[in-house]
């Protein structure tokens, strides 16, 4: 078995330990304080935490700059005490009443200004926590009704917003996280190809990259490993959100590999072949506990996802690549398919 080439650091966000509410039912588990979630992260062998701005500063829109700084500093102290580092901060723009009709692409100039200001506050929080990475999930940048907005104009509005953030902080690295739908019917930056293209439109493409989430690729009818490979070809895969998805349904955020193990294997493989992590990239999880889980076992989805990644990493590094090359040369893809299946099932080939 070959030694892994990648350097894998794992992170998750506090929303991954949730109360089990969904659009069809109320919470079923009691809330857990943020510091306890950090302790869980350390106990499970994670190195970092992901944050939305209001994970750090609840009710952020009601607070002054000094109050925001004070609360962010408190969270920084909590991270340090647990031996954790922040991976990124993301502005949670899809919850605010001001962004019902979009944030950077809102039809109201006043509300677009709100979204810009809220994001610069997230950048301030990012700097206090000690990271240079900001993730932008363009959740409501799109349309419910196609005729309500001009698509070309939306792209340019998002570009202008990104340029404003690049100018606001010369150290920032922006990671665009695309998704084809939900909560809007049709997102304007819907796939990793759109995100990469948008990065090149910015004033500083070297500081604008991408984050691939497994489920979001599946929701677009694409393979996450192909999306990762595409972003890697542009040197723009700066983080991943690993999970799983039962085809084109609602965003399920299943535990990594729980729905399609072979699809998960290929995601791990594309990262390992690139020696992912050598430039500081993170392996992030974005997974939900099943609603049926009791509070006492409400973090198994996190530990299971990480363990599945490591199991699959063993499968990647123990793959007989000489045999694989022979089968490819012979163009015997049926036999190659059989070998991969046997390898994943632990059956003698």
URJO-V287918 format. One record per run of one state. SS is the DSSP state (helix for helix, strand for strand, loop for the rest). FROM is the first residue (numbers start at 0). LEN is the number of residues. Records with the same first field share a line. If there is no record, write none. Layout:
SS = FROM-LEN / FROM-LEN
This chain:
loop = 0-9 / 16-5 / 22-2 / 25-8 / 43-4 / 56-3 / 62-2 / 82-2 / 90-6 / 99-9 / 129-3 / 137-4 / 143-2 / 148-2 / 168-4 / 177-8 / 187-4 / 201-3 / 219-4 / 233-3 / 242-1 / 244-9 / 254-6 / 274-7 / 285-9 / 297-2 / 317-3 / 329-3 / 345-4
strand = 9-4 / 21-1 / 24-1 / 47-5 / 84-6 / 132-5 / 141-2 / 172-5 / 185-2 / 207-6 / 236-6 / 243-1 / 253-1 / 281-4
helix = 13-3 / 33-10 / 52-4 / 59-3 / 64-18 / 96-3 / 108-21 / 145-3 / 150-18 / 191-10 / 204-3 / 213-6 / 223-10 / 260-14 / 294-3 / 299-18 / 320-9 / 332-13
